[in-house]
């Protein structure tokens, strides 16, 4: 751990497409952070931009995992997947998703919690503070974007069919019925290089 006194900020202004910069340091640098305020017009690294719900909507290779095997919850999950993807969903199991970059998972809260745990994925983020009837959030792990939709029951899933597809720019959203009561975007990950 380093004190704030150990942190030195050097800002370089670029006025050409490609430039080389150098600077002297009394101590050996341990890390370089590139464009921390996202001020350069550039292509972001894949893990630099926050995952959002829209990724599964625009990625035509998205695979869908429906955790409810039968009944109303299964039918509503399939309808919701179709509305989110704007096409007939490709239904898969995790075993079928080897080279997929986007996965949509829909289920009831207990099913989702068990599935996330079984597949060593993080649980619903704690910063989704409000208690709701349904939750949707995006996570990225090992180069795969997962969008997870979790609801307390089939009617709660049904209430998402109309509103949820309109929140593609969000990383997470909490619903009370069909009303969004909390939403937001995860912070971007600043690109840094650790120096040896």
HUHU-V783976 format. One record per residue. N is the residue number from 1. RES is the residue in one letter. SS is DSSP state (hx for helix, st for strand, lp for the rest). NEAR is the number of other ideal C-beta (glycine too) atoms within 12 Angstrom. Layout:
n=N res=RES ss=SS near=NEAR
n=N res=RES ss=SS near=NEAR
//
This chain:
n=1 res=X ss=lp near=6
n=2 res=X ss=lp near=11
n=3 res=X ss=lp near=8
n=4 res=X ss=hx near=8
n=5 res=X ss=hx near=8
n=6 res=X ss=hx near=15
n=7 res=X ss=lp near=16
n=8 res=X ss=lp near=20
n=9 res=X ss=lp near=15
n=10 res=X ss=lp near=16
n=11 res=X ss=lp near=13
n=12 res=X ss=lp near=17
n=13 res=X ss=lp near=10
n=14 res=X ss=lp near=16
n=15 res=X ss=lp near=8
n=16 res=X ss=lp near=9
n=17 res=X ss=lp near=8
n=18 res=X ss=lp near=8
n=19 res=X ss=lp near=11
n=20 res=X ss=lp near=8
n=21 res=X ss=lp near=15
n=22 res=X ss=lp near=9
n=23 res=X ss=lp near=13
n=24 res=X ss=lp near=10
n=25 res=X ss=lp near=16
n=26 res=X ss=lp near=9
n=27 res=X ss=lp near=13
n=28 res=X ss=lp near=11
n=29 res=X ss=lp near=22
n=30 res=X ss=lp near=17
n=31 res=X ss=st near=20
n=32 res=X ss=st near=21
n=33 res=X ss=st near=22
n=34 res=X ss=st near=22
n=35 res=X ss=lp near=23
n=36 res=X ss=lp near=20
n=37 res=X ss=lp near=12
n=38 res=X ss=lp near=20
n=39 res=X ss=lp near=13
n=40 res=X ss=lp near=17
n=41 res=X ss=lp near=9
n=42 res=X ss=lp near=15
n=43 res=X ss=lp near=11
n=44 res=X ss=lp near=17
n=45 res=X ss=lp near=18
n=46 res=X ss=lp near=17
n=47 res=X ss=lp near=20
n=48 res=X ss=lp near=23
n=49 res=X ss=lp near=25
n=50 res=X ss=lp near=27
n=51 res=X ss=lp near=37
n=52 res=X ss=lp near=31
n=53 res=X ss=lp near=40
n=54 res=X ss=hx near=29
n=55 res=X ss=hx near=32
n=56 res=X ss=hx near=44
n=57 res=X ss=hx near=30
n=58 res=X ss=hx near=20
n=59 res=X ss=lp near=29
n=60 res=X ss=lp near=17
n=61 res=X ss=lp near=24
n=62 res=X ss=lp near=35
n=63 res=X ss=st near=32
n=64 res=X ss=st near=40
n=65 res=X ss=st near=39
n=66 res=X ss=st near=34
n=67 res=X ss=lp near=34
n=68 res=X ss=lp near=32
n=69 res=X ss=lp near=17
n=70 res=X ss=lp near=13
n=71 res=X ss=hx near=15
n=72 res=X ss=hx near=19
n=73 res=X ss=hx near=31
n=74 res=X ss=hx near=24
n=75 res=X ss=hx near=20
n=76 res=X ss=hx near=31
n=77 res=X ss=hx near=40
n=78 res=X ss=hx near=32
n=79 res=X ss=hx near=28
n=80 res=X ss=hx near=39
n=81 res=X ss=hx near=39
n=82 res=X ss=hx near=25
n=83 res=X ss=hx near=30
n=84 res=X ss=hx near=40
n=85 res=X ss=hx near=34
n=86 res=X ss=lp near=17
n=87 res=X ss=lp near=19
n=88 res=X ss=lp near=15
n=89 res=X ss=lp near=30
n=90 res=X ss=st near=25
n=91 res=X ss=st near=25
n=92 res=X ss=lp near=22
n=93 res=X ss=lp near=20
n=94 res=X ss=hx near=21
n=95 res=X ss=hx near=10
n=96 res=X ss=hx near=15
n=97 res=X ss=lp near=25
n=98 res=X ss=lp near=14
n=99 res=X ss=lp near=13
n=100 res=X ss=lp near=28
n=101 res=X ss=lp near=23
n=102 res=X ss=st near=36
n=103 res=X ss=st near=44
n=104 res=X ss=st near=44
n=105 res=X ss=st near=48
n=106 res=X ss=st near=47
n=107 res=X ss=st near=37
n=108 res=X ss=st near=33
n=109 res=X ss=hx near=29
n=110 res=X ss=hx near=17
n=111 res=X ss=hx near=29
n=112 res=X ss=hx near=36
n=113 res=X ss=hx near=22
n=114 res=X ss=hx near=17
n=115 res=X ss=hx near=29
n=116 res=X ss=hx near=29
n=117 res=X ss=hx near=14
n=118 res=X ss=hx near=16
n=119 res=X ss=lp near=25
n=120 res=X ss=lp near=12
n=121 res=X ss=lp near=28
n=122 res=X ss=lp near=19
n=123 res=X ss=lp near=21
n=124 res=X ss=lp near=32
n=125 res=X ss=lp near=24
n=126 res=X ss=lp near=11
n=127 res=X ss=lp near=18
n=128 res=X ss=lp near=29
n=129 res=X ss=lp near=15
n=130 res=X ss=lp near=21
n=131 res=X ss=lp near=15
n=132 res=X ss=lp near=30
n=133 res=X ss=lp near=29
n=134 res=X ss=st near=45
n=135 res=X ss=st near=46
n=136 res=X ss=st near=47
n=137 res=X ss=st near=43
n=138 res=X ss=st near=44
n=139 res=X ss=st near=33
n=140 res=X ss=st near=30
n=141 res=X ss=st near=19
n=142 res=X ss=lp near=18
n=143 res=X ss=lp near=16
n=144 res=X ss=st near=30
n=145 res=X ss=st near=37
n=146 res=X ss=st near=42
n=147 res=X ss=st near=45
n=148 res=X ss=st near=43
n=149 res=X ss=st near=51
n=150 res=X ss=st near=42
n=151 res=X ss=st near=40
n=152 res=X ss=lp near=28
n=153 res=X ss=lp near=24
n=154 res=X ss=hx near=29
n=155 res=X ss=hx near=19
n=156 res=X ss=hx near=33
n=157 res=X ss=hx near=43
n=158 res=X ss=hx near=28
n=159 res=X ss=lp near=26
n=160 res=X ss=hx near=40
n=161 res=X ss=hx near=28
n=162 res=X ss=hx near=19
n=163 res=X ss=hx near=27
n=164 res=X ss=hx near=43
n=165 res=X ss=hx near=28
n=166 res=X ss=hx near=21
n=167 res=X ss=hx near=34
n=168 res=X ss=lp near=27
n=169 res=X ss=lp near=22
n=170 res=X ss=lp near=31
n=171 res=X ss=lp near=34
n=172 res=X ss=st near=38
n=173 res=X ss=st near=39
n=174 res=X ss=st near=35
n=175 res=X ss=st near=38
n=176 res=X ss=st near=21
n=177 res=X ss=lp near=21
n=178 res=X ss=lp near=23
n=179 res=X ss=st near=21
n=180 res=X ss=st near=27
n=181 res=X ss=st near=21
n=182 res=X ss=st near=24
n=183 res=X ss=st near=30
n=184 res=X ss=st near=25
n=185 res=X ss=lp near=21
n=186 res=X ss=lp near=25
n=187 res=X ss=lp near=15
n=188 res=X ss=lp near=20
n=189 res=X ss=lp near=20
n=190 res=X ss=lp near=21
n=191 res=X ss=st near=23
n=192 res=X ss=st near=17
n=193 res=X ss=st near=14
n=194 res=X ss=st near=10
n=195 res=X ss=lp near=12
n=196 res=X ss=lp near=8
//
